[in-house]
């Protein structure tokens, strides 16, 4: 007998895969079967178990099941089939399928025993390859099953976690989407608010700049009263308010219009000659008729598309126009014309600005005209005053001197010693007349008032008064002072008015004129008299030339005080300090 060692795996291959079994394996089969891992069983064609062996029978104490000789169908209640690979329902059906030549693989466990097996059931063939039963094998797969179960749990946990993550991600994406929508709406709202705010700020800055510009315009226009200077400054400042290529000031006088001031980039000599030499009526040009008749400005974005535009000589380059009338208190002075070479250059905003500017220009022009009228009236009044002064003062003094000179011949015959006194009186009278003439010349020639020194001017005033009224006039510290021209003129006028008041109302015998320096390079003037005085409670500031002196002092921010007592006299104090 052959005694070679037999491998259990070699025998298992023979059992499971119908590998031919060598003769020596047959004798060793009982021993080998009990050593084989797992379980091994055979059945006949009636599915009666003919053999049930293997190492796991003892391992798991399966002898108590008493399956030897039992029918497979009887074991169905004891075996839980977990997974069957094929179209079978239970372990008995699996054996019946094997009897038909099929190989059945499944996983199962014995009830009550926490053991898992992988079963393989194949046809059991005899030497003639006739199926005589079934051959089954089962191997312990508990560790694998445990691991698989753990893996399944991990998979379930993973899927749950993944589902939670997916849900969380979906919810987060939804929240992000919702938040994005909200943020987009807020961002759009913020952008709109920023745009509105920027527009408002830009408008405010523009309006502030315009307001400041117009304020500066008002200051500039009101800084002079000379009409020609005012007209020139209107054109100069207009460039800072409304951009343009050319500008014209057209004034209305006696029903006729005339261009009095103009400037621009595209003016040619023919156009300039026409403007400076031509007068025209309002009806000749529909544009002027429209502007003069309305308080609103006239805007023509493109003159080629306007029915009322009438081109002036050599002005075909003009494509855009805006004009506004110059009017104040219902009186129309003329209009302002602005032109541009670009169609659509002027807008409603430009028209509104020009309207406001024209209103300020009207005030400046009106003030200049009033100033010219007042200057004319002042000259006329000054001439009338000088005529009265010549009649009342110089003429009377000279007449008195003439009469006294004629009487000297008779005085010589009666009292030769009295001639000297008469000559002295005549000399004083003539000197007084000369002083009054010099004072009148100062009035006729204002420039001489600025050229002469203050001491000389006051001495002339004092000498003229003294010669007329025989008043003792004392000059104290009346020297030459380095004063601004405006201050020197005011000091002279205050002294002049004070002396006139004393001569007319005070009946004084003595006058004292005192001038001295004070702190900060200032000056103090004091004119006092011993006349009859007056009650300050009963005399208002507009009497006896007081208002004139006060106005003079206010012109240079000086201070003027008047003290007077009845029967004692009057004292006028004038104080000026540089700012």
Buried (B, 14 or more C-beta within 10 A) or exposed (E): EEEEEBEEEBBBEBBBEBEEBEEEBEEBBEEBBEEBBBBBBBBBBEBBBBBBBBBBBEEBEBEEBEBEEBBBBEBBEBBBBEEBEEEBEBBBBBBBBBBEEBBBBBBBBBEEEEBBBBBBBBBBBEEEEEBBBBBBBBBBBEEEBEEBEEEEEEEEEEEEEEEEEEEEEEEEEEEEEEEEEEEEEEEEEEEEEEEEEEEEEEEEEEEEEBEEBBEEBBEBBBEBBEBEBBBBBBBBBBEBBBEBBBBBBBBBEEEEBBBBBBBBEBBEEEBBEBBEEBEBEBEEBBBBBBBBEEEEBBBBBBBEEBEEBEEBEBBEBBBBBBBBBBBBEEEBBBBBBBBBBEEEBBEEEBBBBBBBBBBBBBBBBBBBBEBEEEEEEEEEEEEEEBEEBBEEBBEBBBEBBEEBBEEBEEBEEEEEEEEEEBEEBBEBBBBBBBBBBBBBEBBEEEEEBEEBEBBEBBBBBBBBBBBBBEBEBEBEEBEEBEBEEEBBBBBBBBBBBBBBBBBEBBEBEEBBBBBBEEEEEBBBBBBBBBBBBBEEEEEEEEEBBBEBBBEBBEEBEBEBEBEBEEEEBBBBBBBBBEE
